[in-house]
Amino acid sequence: MDYDVIIIGGGVGGLTLALSLSSRGVRTLVVEKDPKGGHVYKGELLQPKSMMILDKLDVLDPLLPNSYQLDTIHTYEVELRPGDRPETLCHSRLDYSMLPVKYNYARMAPHEKIRELLTARAEEFSAFHLWKPAVFEKMETKDGVQKAFIKKGKEVYEITARVIIGAEGRLSKVRKTMDVSLHSMQYNHHFLTVTFPRPPELKEATIFASRNHFVGLFPLPEGQVRSVYMIEPGRYKAMRKEGLEPVFKAYRDFMPEMEGYVDEIKKWKEIQLMIPIRHNTSRYVTDSSAILGDAAHSVHPMAGEGMNMAIQDADILGELLVWMHEHNRWGKEYLSWFEYVRKPRSEFVSGLSHQSALVYSFSSRPWQKIRMRALRYLESHPRLHFKHLLNISGLGMWKMNMMDWPRHMGFPPGESRRYVLQEEEMRKRFFTEKDDYPWKSE
Ligand SMILES: Cc1cc2nc3c(=O)[nH]c(=O)nc-3n(C[C@H](O)[C@H](O)[C@H](O)COP(=O)(O)OP(=O)(O)OC[C@H]3O[C@@H](n4cnc5c(N)ncnc54)[C@H](O)[C@@H]3O)c2cc1C
């Protein structure tokens, strides 16, 4: 056997898994087709659970000086008044400090920096091997042995392994070979995303929404800000013809301080069109193969969860594969634990991302009023606030129940004052770290 595990795709998911495995002696080969990376925007918002995982892998400390801490995400519903400051109709805050853990904040980090640090740390272990650039072409299973065909330079190599993992993103070839079915959906909006210099007034993550527009501003280190601007499908082509001024104006309408900063975008080439797609697959595991990250599930970007789900998948799969390696128990019956643990969680987060997308998918005045009311009560009702934080942080899972819908609308009146969060009780009931490794209790 050439390797214990072959991972196709050296994105954040594949590299997190490779580091988790190689640091514990599992011989791992990562195959990455892109020699450079970095030319497309990808996820940069790290949620608390991802930070916990990166810390466990000794990558968090070097990441701290290269990232920007977000304690609170502010959402403003506004009435736009072009040429003047917008009128604030509602201001709500999502406050990470309510989480009773060490990692009670989010962080923005350049995507390529995260990949670079994961690679550098993995290269410290002799069990880690990286082929880059090299392209996965196909795989076969013969007599219980997994064989991957990898093209490196002009040669195609046949490499054997106990397990092959597809971590190659949305268009995963491993997934196609595994013959799992894919359910995908698109939305009635697209996004423009771009990074540019940040005005000093912008210190915290800020979302501005008007009746029919949406802008998200997420501070990055080194005085930069990553932005997303929602547009109607088809508008991109027309906007490009109009030059950059409509983009500058869109940002200035929400935040006049953007003048002189957003204008630093020099070419349309710097702006990326992002078409939100949400997909779920029927299986994550077949025989001796598994898929993780975007290969297994892709979520609407509104929730800022895609990269975090890839890291969290890799953590669980890493723990399982190390256990299989230590106990010399290879086979589908063990690998299936990954799907058992992660699929319900991923589908739940995918559902949340869908709900967040719907909240901003309709532009009527009554819908905006409902949205403002729901946001206000989400902030002021400690139980709702905590539930939401727990779910997006990745630290636990606490589903909405029938009573939460009226709570979002403020019924029964005064109820929020009755709920005082009791840290220990909440930790016991809803933090799910221990449940993540059911195979260990076998
Ligand atoms: C514009 C944008 C903004 C986003 N914002 C956020 C955010 O704020 N927060 C967040 O959490 N998520 C965000 N996401 C989503 C996030 O980037 C992805 O969910 C995450 O990158 C998935 O990681 P992955 O490792 O599964 O796949 P990828 O990052 O897609 O990595 C897959 C790797 O596999 C390689 N590969 C593909 N095919 C082959 C092959 N045949 N052989 C060898 N290598 C191959 C690719 O080159 C790539 O490096 C965003 C995505 C986009 C596009």
Ligand as a Chemical Component Dictionary entry (heavy atoms), coordinates in Angstrom:
data_LIG
# 
_chem_comp.id                   LIG 
_chem_comp.type                 NON-POLYMER 
_chem_comp.pdbx_formal_charge   0 
_chem_comp.three_letter_code    LIG 
# 
loop_
_chem_comp_atom.comp_id 
_chem_comp_atom.atom_id 
_chem_comp_atom.alt_atom_id 
_chem_comp_atom.type_symbol 
_chem_comp_atom.charge 
_chem_comp_atom.model_Cartn_x 
_chem_comp_atom.model_Cartn_y 
_chem_comp_atom.model_Cartn_z 
_chem_comp_atom.pdbx_ordinal 
LIG C1  C1  C 0 -16.698 34.058 -3.112 1  
LIG C2  C2  C 0 -16.852 33.088 -1.968 2  
LIG C3  C3  C 0 -17.008 33.561 -0.683 3  
LIG C4  C4  C 0 -17.139 32.672 0.374  4  
LIG N1  N1  N 0 -17.246 33.161 1.660  5  
LIG C5  C5  C 0 -17.248 32.294 2.713  6  
LIG C6  C6  C 0 -17.166 32.752 4.080  7  
LIG O1  O1  O 0 -17.090 33.943 4.353  8  
LIG N2  N2  N 0 -17.134 31.833 5.075  9  
LIG C7  C7  C 0 -17.136 30.507 4.798  10 
LIG O2  O2  O 0 -17.097 29.708 5.763  11 
LIG N3  N3  N 0 -17.210 30.027 3.527  12 
LIG C8  C8  C 0 -17.251 30.888 2.481  13 
LIG N4  N4  N 0 -17.233 30.427 1.198  14 
LIG C9  C9  C 0 -17.238 29.003 0.951  15 
LIG C10 C10 C 0 -15.860 28.397 1.154  16 
LIG O3  O3  O 0 -14.879 29.077 0.424  17 
LIG C11 C11 C 0 -15.905 26.942 0.719  18 
LIG O4  O4  O 0 -17.011 26.319 1.339  19 
LIG C12 C12 C 0 -14.621 26.242 1.147  20 
LIG O5  O5  O 0 -13.525 26.789 0.447  21 
LIG C13 C13 C 0 -14.734 24.750 0.858  22 
LIG O6  O6  O 0 -13.512 24.152 1.142  23 
LIG P1  P1  P 0 -13.133 22.784 0.467  24 
LIG O7  O7  O 0 -11.785 22.459 1.012  25 
LIG O8  O8  O 0 -14.240 21.815 0.634  26 
LIG O9  O9  O 0 -13.072 23.065 -1.113 27 
LIG P2  P2  P 0 -12.229 24.114 -1.960 28 
LIG O10 O10 O 0 -11.815 25.286 -1.167 29 
LIG O11 O11 O 0 -13.027 24.355 -3.192 30 
LIG O12 O12 O 0 -10.902 23.321 -2.329 31 
LIG C14 C14 C 0 -10.891 22.285 -3.296 32 
LIG C15 C15 C 0 -9.478  22.132 -3.860 33 
LIG O13 O13 O 0 -9.453  20.977 -4.708 34 
LIG C16 C16 C 0 -8.683  21.250 -5.865 35 
LIG N5  N5  N 0 -9.134  20.323 -6.931 36 
LIG C17 C17 C 0 -10.315 20.327 -7.604 37 
LIG N6  N6  N 0 -10.391 19.316 -8.460 38 
LIG C18 C18 C 0 -9.210  18.643 -8.373 39 
LIG C19 C19 C 0 -8.677  17.476 -9.012 40 
LIG N7  N7  N 0 -9.368  16.783 -9.949 41 
LIG N8  N8  N 0 -7.431  17.052 -8.674 42 
LIG C20 C20 C 0 -6.722  17.720 -7.727 43 
LIG N9  N9  N 0 -7.176  18.832 -7.082 44 
LIG C21 C21 C 0 -8.407  19.268 -7.382 45 
LIG C22 C22 C 0 -8.961  22.732 -6.140 46 
LIG O14 O14 O 0 -7.924  23.321 -6.896 47 
LIG C23 C23 C 0 -9.064  23.321 -4.718 48 
LIG O15 O15 O 0 -7.817  23.797 -4.254 49 
LIG C24 C24 C 0 -17.134 31.278 0.116  50 
LIG C25 C25 C 0 -16.993 30.805 -1.189 51 
LIG C26 C26 C 0 -16.852 31.692 -2.233 52 
LIG C27 C27 C 0 -16.678 31.160 -3.640 53 
# 
loop_
_chem_comp_bond.comp_id 
_chem_comp_bond.atom_id_1 
_chem_comp_bond.atom_id_2 
_chem_comp_bond.value_order 
_chem_comp_bond.pdbx_ordinal 
LIG C1  C2  SING 1  
LIG C2  C3  SING 2  
LIG C2  C26 DOUB 3  
LIG C3  C4  DOUB 4  
LIG C4  N1  SING 5  
LIG C4  C24 SING 6  
LIG N1  C5  DOUB 7  
LIG C5  C6  SING 8  
LIG C5  C8  SING 9  
LIG C6  O1  DOUB 10 
LIG C6  N2  SING 11 
LIG N2  C7  SING 12 
LIG C7  O2  DOUB 13 
LIG C7  N3  SING 14 
LIG N3  C8  DOUB 15 
LIG C8  N4  SING 16 
LIG N4  C9  SING 17 
LIG N4  C24 SING 18 
LIG C9  C10 SING 19 
LIG C10 O3  SING 20 
LIG C10 C11 SING 21 
LIG C11 O4  SING 22 
LIG C11 C12 SING 23 
LIG C12 O5  SING 24 
LIG C12 C13 SING 25 
LIG C13 O6  SING 26 
LIG O6  P1  SING 27 
LIG P1  O7  DOUB 28 
LIG P1  O8  SING 29 
LIG P1  O9  SING 30 
LIG O9  P2  SING 31 
LIG P2  O10 DOUB 32 
LIG P2  O11 SING 33 
LIG P2  O12 SING 34 
LIG O12 C14 SING 35 
LIG C14 C15 SING 36 
LIG C15 O13 SING 37 
LIG C15 C23 SING 38 
LIG O13 C16 SING 39 
LIG C16 N5  SING 40 
LIG C16 C22 SING 41 
LIG N5  C17 SING 42 
LIG N5  C21 SING 43 
LIG C17 N6  DOUB 44 
LIG N6  C18 SING 45 
LIG C18 C19 SING 46 
LIG C18 C21 DOUB 47 
LIG C19 N7  SING 48 
LIG C19 N8  DOUB 49 
LIG N8  C20 SING 50 
LIG C20 N9  DOUB 51 
LIG N9  C21 SING 52 
LIG C22 O14 SING 53 
LIG C22 C23 SING 54 
LIG C23 O15 SING 55 
LIG C24 C25 DOUB 56 
LIG C25 C26 SING 57 
LIG C26 C27 SING 58 
# 
